[in-house]
């Protein structure tokens, strides 16, 4: 009887370990997508013409674009860098608020539906990455 309960406990551990591994993979997959999407901040930071034109079409002044780019690049670094859980919270919030502003801008200008869908998807993946963070990357975990 003892060995049967031991097997049940071992089986439960295997399930929780598998779930943790799945969650870790999902975290890094969503985080990779967020980081990839935010690398566009480099183009904003250096003032790439296509990027500048696209953002100015949304009604934003050109002088704000390098600041948006710097924010995205710093957010990438904060999210990927080990530790700094409070900074990670701010980075995720900044990306999410940036995407919410972009969604409102695209809707207000009656842009193509695909632009709105892509922006909503980036916001959703950002929330997923935030929610899937391991304990070591959460505020209050240290």
N, C-alpha and C positions, 0 to 999 in steps of 0.2 A: 504494500500500500504506500509505503514511504517513497519508493522509486516512482510510482505513478504520479504523485503530487510533485515530485522533483522534475519529472518530465514536463508537466504542465507549466511549472514556473520557467523552465528552460525554454519552452515553446513561446511563452508570453514575452520573454526577453528577446527572443529572435524576432518576434513581430515588432516590438517597440524599436529595436535597432534598425529593422528594415524601414519602418516609418520615419525614423530620424534621418536615415540615409536619403530617402525619397524627398524629405523636406529640405535637406541640405542641397540636393541637386536642383530642386525647384527654386530655392533661394538664389543659387549661383546662376541659373538660367535666366531668371527674371532680372537679376542684377546686371548680368551681361547685356541684356536688351536695353535696360535703362542707360547704362554706361555708353553703349553704342549710340543710342539716340542723342545723348547729351554731348557727344563729341562734335556735333554741329556747332557747339559753342566756340570751337577753335576758329571756324569760319566767321563767326560774329566778331570774335576778338580781333582778327586780322583785317576785318572789313571787306570780305569777299563780296564782289558786286552782286552776284545772284542772291546771296543771303540778305544783303542790305536792301535790295529792291523788294524782296519778298516780305520782309518785316515792315518796311516803310509802306507797302501796299496795305498792310493791316492798320495803318494810321499812326504808327509809332515814329517819333523823331529819330533821326540818324544818331544823335549823340547818346541815346540810351542803349544802342545795340552792343557796343563793346562791353558795357557793364553787364548786360545779359549774358554775353559770351564768357566773361570772367566768372560770373556766378556759376555757370554750368561747368566750367573747367574745375573750379574749386569744389563744387559739389561732387564731381567724379572722384577727385582726390580724397575728399572726406569719407565718401562711402567705401572706397576700396582700402583706405589706410586702416591698419589694425588699431583698435582702441578708439578713443574720442567719441564715445556714444552720444554725448549731447550735440556735438557738431554734426554727427550723422542725422540726428533728428531734424536739425535745421536744414541740412542738405536735402533730405527727402521732402520736407515741407516746401522749400524753395522750388524744387522741381515740380511738385504738384501744383503749387500756386501759379507757376509760370505756364503750365499746361492748361490750367483753368482759364487764365487770361487769354491764352491762344484760342481756346474753344469759343469763348464769348466773342472774340474778335472775328473769327471765321464765320460764326453764326450771324453776327451783326452785319457783315459784308455780303451775306448770302453766297459764300464761297461754295465750291463744289463739295458734295457730300463726302467724298473720299478724304478730303483734308480734315474734315471734322471727325470722321471715324478714326483716322490715324492718330489724331491728337487725343481723342478720348482713350484710345488703346494705350498710348504712352502713359497717360495719367493712371489708367487701371493697372498697368504693369508696374508702375512706380509704387502704387499702393500694395500690390502683391509682394514686391521685393521687401518693402518695409515690414509687412506683416509676417513674412517668412524668416526674418533675421534670426540668427542663432542667439542664444542668451549672451554670449560674449560681445555681441554688437548692439545690445539693448541698454538703454538708460536704466540705471539702478542695478545692473547685473554685477557690477564690480564691487 
